[in-house]
Amino acid sequence: MTRAALLVVLALLLGGCAWSNRANRPVWNAFEAHLVPDSSGAFYATLPLTVPAGLLSILLDTFIVHPAQVADDAWDDAAELWDDIPWAEHYYTQLATLPFRAAATPLVFVGMFLGRSAFDLPSHGAQAEAAATRERLEEERTSTLLAVLQAAAGGNELAAFDDLVPPRTWTPELQAAFDAALHAGDAAMRLRLITYARDRHLPPWSTDPTLGLRDPDAVVRYELLSTLPVGVDVPADLIDALRDDPDSVVRWEARHRWP
């Protein structure tokens, strides 16, 4: 194998992951769009010209154009070593780390430059956009669930409640609205609220897995008791209360679970 062939193979191997993203191969995209014929006859007839040109496009994208695209992101990666240094809280400690940060900066730049050149790593702009999208989605989920819980606390139905995707962060406002809805709702609403929190491991249930087992309605007590996950630590006094429950079905379920 000639040196030129080895170089082409090396380019393909190094840029393989990055090559999967069209944005990382602008020279090849332009070559493919303007110089590769659409018809089969012309395509095969021009292969002696298009193959070398295509290989040149690959080499240019792999070793020049795409590395130039990622140089600023690699610099941003290295610059992160200098972000958010807590001078006010740890001045002398951070001062001692300056030589190490300075020595690591070019190493991080080179390492990330090579990594971003060979692999399709997200740019800092794409990461910021993704973070903004996640934050916006989190805000939408929080506001939607909060509005539904507040409406339920006001006596409205829990329309389309069970399919709502909860936010990742359970805020004090959500907890207050959940408690208000639980207090204001009838037995059916209380059961839906507690089941929703249990199925999604939300703090109203995860902090108190026995939530609802003391509910005044026997149907709620039975439904939550019969679906209580195995391993939940139930206080002894609550077990005794359930085993002696006024409702016979609840008593049977409790004594079956705790002979």
Buried (B, 14 or more C-beta within 10 A) or exposed (E): EEEEEEBBEEBBEBBEBBBEEEEBBBBBBEBBEEEBEEEEEEEEEBEEEBEEEBBBBBBBBBBEBBBEBBBEBBBBBBEEBEEEBEEEEEEEEBEEEEEEBEEBBEEBBEBBBBBBBBBBBEBBEEEEEEEEEEEEEEEEBBEBBBEBBBBBBEEEEBEEBEEBEBBEEBEEEBBBBBBBBBEBBEBEBBBBBBBBBBEEEBBBBEEEBBBBBEBEBBBBBBBBBEEBEEEEEBEEEEBEBBBEBEBEBBBEBBBEBEE
